[in-house]
């Protein structure tokens, strides 16, 4: 099973993804948590460019190369070995973030057609102003986190309604974790 946890910065994706992996393992499932960007050469270039953004096209190219690496080296081997793969960001983030920079959303989707489709995509959704407050509290800041930009990203996320299950991430962390676990367990039955 492939699960993608998506949302704008500050919605709690990493916290929820770690919790989900830990809970599934407690239940006896073999689960692995992967994130994007990875630590591949392309992922490292993306991370290094967070504060001095690359051009939209160059950034997209790096995300695609990084995802190809992740699919080949991590995602497919884990799925083939019977593990549940939990993604902390996946191609939906690329569609939303690069789409908000003006790249055609349909083109981004086509560029990602090599990536396995998730069984369930959970969109943690919260107002961008709340998310920026959370980001400031943890002492982080990068160019991905400008308010007007995050508003565009959020709207694109919410327009991608194929397998998306939207969870209100404005609620307490405990409520969000419980809701996400319930959604995943329902999809597993």
C-alpha positions in Angstrom: 0.0 0.0 0.0 1.2 3.5 -0.9 0.0 6.4 1.2 0.8 10.1 0.5 0.6 12.7 3.2 0.3 16.1 1.6 -0.3 19.7 2.5 1.3 23.1 2.6 4.2 23.8 5.0 3.1 23.9 8.6 0.1 21.5 8.4 1.9 18.8 10.4 2.8 16.3 7.6 6.0 15.0 9.1 4.5 14.6 12.6 1.5 12.8 11.2 3.5 10.6 8.8 5.8 9.5 11.6 2.9 8.8 13.9 1.2 6.7 11.2 4.3 4.6 10.5 4.7 4.0 14.3 1.1 3.0 14.8 1.0 0.7 11.8 4.2 -1.0 13.1 2.6 -1.4 16.5 -0.3 -3.2 14.8 2.2 -5.6 13.2 2.4 -4.1 9.7 5.8 -3.5 8.0 5.8 0.2 7.2 8.4 2.6 5.9 8.4 6.3 5.9 9.9 8.1 2.9 10.1 11.8 2.2 10.7 14.1 -0.7 12.9 15.7 -1.5 15.3 12.8 -0.7 19.0 12.8 0.1 19.9 12.1 -3.5 22.2 14.5 -5.3 19.0 16.2 -6.8 17.2 16.3 -3.4 20.3 17.9 -1.8 20.4 20.6 -4.6 16.7 21.3 -3.9 17.3 21.6 -0.1 20.3 23.9 -0.7 18.2 26.2 -2.9 15.3 26.6 -0.4 16.3 30.2 0.5 17.6 31.3 -2.9 15.0 29.7 -5.2 16.0 28.2 -8.6 13.9 29.1 -11.6 10.6 27.2 -11.6 11.7 25.0 -14.6 15.0 24.1 -13.0 13.4 23.4 -9.6 10.8 21.1 -11.4 13.5 19.3 -13.2 15.3 18.5 -10.0 12.1 17.3 -8.3 11.4 15.0 -11.2 15.0 13.6 -11.1 14.8 13.2 -7.4 11.4 11.4 -7.6 12.7 9.0 -10.3 15.5 8.1 -7.9 13.1 7.7 -5.0 10.7 5.5 -7.0 13.5 3.3 -8.3 15.6 3.0 -5.2 13.1 3.3 -2.4 9.4 3.2 -3.2 9.2 0.3 -5.6 11.6 -2.0 -3.7 9.6 -1.3 -0.4 6.3 -2.0 -2.1 7.6 -5.2 -3.8 8.8 -6.5 -0.4 5.3 -6.1 1.0 5.8 -2.9 3.0 3.3 -0.1 3.5 5.0 3.0 2.1 4.1 6.3 3.7 5.2 9.4 1.8 5.9 12.7 3.6 5.2 14.7 0.3 4.9 13.1 -3.1 4.1 14.3 -6.6 1.0 16.2 -5.5 3.3 18.6 -3.7 5.3 19.1 -6.9 2.0 19.8 -8.8 0.8 22.3 -6.2 4.1 24.1 -5.5 5.4 24.3 -9.0 1.9 25.0 -10.3 1.8 28.0 -8.0 5.0 29.2 -9.7 3.2 29.2 -13.0 4.1 25.8 -14.6 1.2 24.1 -16.3 -0.4 21.6 -13.9 -1.3 19.1 -16.6 2.3 19.1 -17.8 3.6 18.5 -14.3 1.1 15.5 -14.0 2.4 14.1 -17.3 6.0 14.5 -16.1 5.2 12.3 -13.1 3.4 9.5 -14.9 6.3 7.1 -14.0 5.5 7.4 -10.3 3.2 4.8 -8.8 -0.2 6.1 -7.9 -0.9 6.2 -4.2 -3.8 4.1 -2.8 -4.8 7.0 -0.6 -3.7 10.7 -0.5 -4.4 12.6 2.7 -4.4 16.3 2.3 -3.8 18.0 5.7 -5.5 21.4 5.1 -5.2 24.5 7.3 -5.3 28.2 6.5 -1.9 29.5 5.4 -1.7 32.2 8.1 -2.1 29.5 10.8 0.6 27.5 9.1 3.0 30.4 8.9 2.5 31.0 12.7 3.4 27.3 13.3 6.5 27.5 11.1 7.7 30.6 13.0 7.1 28.9 16.3 9.5 26.1 15.3 12.0 28.7 14.2 12.1 27.8 10.5 11.6 30.0 7.5 12.3 29.6 3.8 11.1 31.0 0.6 8.5 28.3 0.2 6.6 29.9 3.0 5.3 33.3 1.8 1.7 33.8 2.6 0.4 34.7 -0.9 2.4 31.8 -2.4 1.0 29.3 0.2 -2.5 30.5 -0.6 -2.0 29.6 -4.3 -0.5 26.2 -3.3 -3.4 25.4 -1.0 -5.9 26.2 -3.8 -4.1 23.9 -6.2 -4.0 21.1 -3.6 -7.7 21.4 -3.0 -8.4 21.3 -6.7 -6.6 17.9 -7.1 -9.6 15.8 -6.0 -8.9 12.4 -7.5 -8.0 10.3 -4.5 -7.6 13.2 -2.0 -9.1 12.8 1.5 -9.0 16.2 3.1 -8.3 16.4 6.9 -8.8 19.7 8.8 -5.3 20.2 10.1 -6.4 23.3 12.2 -7.6 20.8 14.8 -5.3 19.5 17.6 -2.5 17.3 16.6 -4.1 14.4 18.5 -7.4 14.8 16.6 -5.6 15.0 13.2 -3.5 11.9 14.0 -6.6 9.9 15.0 -8.5 10.9 11.9 -5.6 10.1 9.6 -5.1 6.6 11.2 -8.9 5.9 10.9 -8.8 6.9 7.2 -5.8 4.6 6.5 -7.3 1.7 8.4 -10.6 2.1 6.5 -8.7 2.0 3.2 -6.8 -1.2 4.3 -10.0 -3.2 4.9 
